[in-house]
Amino acid sequence: MGMQSKFIWMDGELVPFEKATIHFLTPALHYGAAVFEGIRAYDTERGPAIFRLRDHANRLIESAEVFGFRNLKITVQDVIEGCKAVVKANGFRNCYIRPLIYLTDGGWNLNIDAGRAALGIAAWEWNNYLGEEALAKGIRANVSSFTRHHVNVMMTKAKIAGNYANSILAKTESVRLGFEEAIMLDPSGYVAECTGENIFIVKRGKIFTPAIAPVLEGITRHTIYTIAQDLGYRVKERPISRDQLYTADEVFVVGTAAECIGLSEIDFRKIGDGTTGPVTRAIQRVYHDVVRGRHPRSAEWCDYVE
């Protein structure tokens, strides 16, 4: 996956890709003092549309406030305008968008108030995070030896850059063991989420997902939840144990990058028939229509780059 583009948005202006740099001593680089979003734009009949842009922009500002940035001069509208500008300037049709609010100009005393918040937004062409084959065949996962953050150790409702060291440890371990994704348990031993996705299970025609308390409230999670209900499925939040993953009829994971992907195997145990199950496929089909402007839900969720 190439991440190159012509322009990146840096503090209110578009700059050439090679000049979108920060100093080595920027505290965000050393302490993970930043918050970010992952957003996608899809090609539609009306041109590129950024999926749930305002929701992502709102969550970015909320993450910054949760992390502790005060008197933030960056607004939701700044993020929206910057995302559209960077997609348009690069001429992308299908792309991934990465806005980042980061601590700069101070903060070396581990006090966020001693620095300044800056905004950068990049975009690059991107198809499927886990590969095209994963849509049909599903992917293999394992339960990680690394536990998801406790809710009072790190702020799990905010996409704080430093939180993702936890995900890197888990994902790297899983890939080295021959899997494609890691499932992380919460500090009580129940299923939390994956390294970059929320998780759902299907059992006897009903869909279950962990409660939101210990996990990131994913925007794709909300999208899939809504689509499943539109399709007539009953979706319930409840604690899910590790062994309930093994006995599920289907397990699927969802996220902006991954979209909606079935798990064919967990901890060397085949899930269902070992391929993407019928409920997951039905939700996938609708999701792909929604993000590409081909569904009634698209009107409320697609923000077109005119």
N, C-alpha and C positions, 0 to 999 in steps of 0.2 A: 504494500500500500504506500503510494507516494503522498507526501503531505505538502508538496510544493503548490504554490499559487502565485499569482502576479502581485497581489496586494494583501496586506494585513492592516486591520484597524488598530491604531495605537493612540489612546488618549484623545479621541475626537477627530483623528484624521487618518486617511489611507496613506500608507507608506509602502514602498516596494518591499517585496518578500525578504530580500537579503539585508534590508536595513531595519527590520523589525526586531531589534535587539534590546536587551537590558544589561546593566552592569553586573559583573560577577558578584559584587557585594550587595546585590539586592536581597533583603532579608527573606523574601518569599522563597528564594532558591534554597536557602540554608535551613529554614524552619518549616517549610510547607505552609507559610502564612498566606494563603490564597483560597478563593472559592471559585468554582467553575460550573459550567453547564455543558451538556452534550446535546446538540440539537441537529435535526436533519431537515434538509430541503429535498423535495421530490419533484420530478418533471411531471407536469400536468398539461392538459389541453390549453390552459391559460398561461403556460410558462411555469417557472419554478415556484413552488409554494413551500413555505417554511411551516413545518407541522407544530402546532400548539406553541407558537412563538411567544405570545404574551404570557402563557403559563410558565414557560421556561425563564423568561425575563423576570417575572415576579419571584420565582424561586431563587434566582441568582441574588436578587437584592435581599430577600429574606435570609439566605445563607450568610451574606455579608453582615447582616444585623445580628444574626445568631452568633457568628464568630466574634463579634465585638466591635466592628467598625462603627464609629459614631459620627454624627454630622456628615453622613455620606452625601457627597455632591453628585454621584452617579445615580441616574434615575432609571426606572423601567423603560421610559421612552428612549433614553440614550441607548440602551441595550437593543431595543427593537430596531431603531434607525441604523445602528452600527451593523447589526446582523444583515439587514436588507442591503446595506451599502456594500458590504464585503462580498456578498453573493453576486450582486449585480456587477460590481467592478471586475470580478474574475470571470464573469460569463458562464458560471456553473449552472447546470440543470439539476443534477443529482449530487448532493454534497453533504458533508458533515460540517457543523459549525461549532467552534469552541470559544465561547466568551470566558474571560478570566479576569476577576478582580483580585489584584495582588498588592501586598504591602511593599512600599518602596519609600525611599528618602527617609530612612530611620527605622527604628524598631529593634535595634540590636540589643537592647536591654530586656527583650522578651515582653515588651509593653506595646500593644498595638496602637495605643494613643500617641506613641512617639514617632509614628510614621505617617505616610499618606497612602490613600487607596488610589490605584491606577487601573484603567480598563484596557484590555487588549482583546481583539476578536479575530480569530483565524478561520479559514474555511478551506476544505480540500475535497477533491472528488473521492467518493466512497460508495461501495456497493454493500455487500453483506459482511458484517463483522466476523461471523463464525464460518463463512463460506457458503456458497450456493447449495452444495450437496446437503448441508445441514437442514435445509428446509424440508426435504423429503425424507431423509434417512434419520434425522435427529443426531445428537452428539452424545459422547460418553462423558460422564462426570464422576467425581468421587466426593465423599464427605471429607472436608479438609481437617488437618490436625490443628489448624489455627482457628481460634474462636473469634466470632464477630465482636466488635467493640461493645462494651457495656455502655448503656445509655448515659451514664454519669461519668464515664471516662472520656469519651469524645461525643460531640454533638452529632448524633446519627441522623438528624433531620436536615442537616446542612451538608452540601457537597463541598466539604473542606478538603483542599489538596492533600494535606497531611494525613487525612483518614485513609488514603488509598495505599499507604505503605502496607496496611493490613491486607488489602486485596492483592497487592503485588506478591507478598509472601505466599498467600494461598494459591494464586494462579500459577506462579512459577513452580511451586511444588507439584501441582497437579499435572502440568504439562510435562515436567520431567518424569513423572510416573506413567506417562502415556495417555493421560486423559485430556479432554479439551476444555473442561470447566471445573470449578470447585464450588461445592455447596458448603456454606458456613453455618455453624450452629451458634445460637446465642449463648450467653453465659450460664443459662439454666439448662442447656442441652437440647433445646428445641430448634427446629429448622428456622433460620433467619432469612438469608438471601444468598445469592451467588456473589461473585467478585464484582460484577457490574450489572446484575439483573435481579429482578424480583422473581419469585418462584410460585407456581400453582400446581396443584395435583388434581386429578380427576378420578373419582371413585363412584361407580354405579350411577353415572350420568350427572353427578353433582361435582361442582368445582370448589376447592378449598384453597385458601392462601393464608400465610401467617398474618397475625394482627400487626397493625402499623407501628406499635410502640417501639420495637427494637430495630426497625428497618427504615431505609430511606423511602419516603412516600413517592414512589416513582410516577412520573407523568404517564409513561407507557403502561404502568400497572393500572392506573386509573382508566386509561383508554381501553385496555383489554377487559377490565372489569365491566365497563359499560357495554362493550361489544358483546360480551358473553351474555349479559342480561338481555340485550336487544334480541339475541338469538334464542332466548327462552331458557337459558341455563340458570340454575340457582347457584349463586356464588356466596360462600360464607367465609368469614375470617375466624380462625381458631388456631390454637397451638397444634403444631404438626411434629410428630416424633420422627426420628431417623428411620425406624422400621416401617412407618407408614409410607415413606417414599418407596420402599422396596415392594410393597403390596398394592401400590396405586395402579389403576388401569392406564393412566397416562400421567406424565410429569412434563411441564413445559416452563420455560423461563422467558422473561420479557424485559426489554430495555430499549432505549433509543437506538443504540448501536446494533444490538442483537436482533431487534424487532421481536418476533415470536418464534421460538425454536423448541422443538420437542427434545426430551432426553430419552435416548434409546437404552441406556444402561447406566446404572449407578452402583459403584462399588462392586463391579463384576456381576451384578444381578440384572438380568434383562427386565426392562419395564414394558408391560403389555406384550405385544408381539415383536418388540425390538425395533420398531420403526415409529415415525410420527403418527400418532393416533387420530381417529376421526374427529374428535372434538377440537383438538389442536389445529387440524387442517381447516376445519370450518372457520375458526377464529382467524387463522392466518389469511385466508382468502378475503375476509371482510376487511381486516386490517390493511392489507395491501391496496384494496380499493379506496379505503378512507384516506390514506396518506397521499394518494395520487388523484384526489379530487373526483372520484367516481362513485361517491356514496352520499346519501343525505347528510350524514354526520360531517362530511368534509366542509360544509358551509360554516360550521362553528369552529372548526379546528385548523383549517388551512389558511395561512396568511400569505397571500400572493405577492411576489416581488414584481411590481409593475414596472 
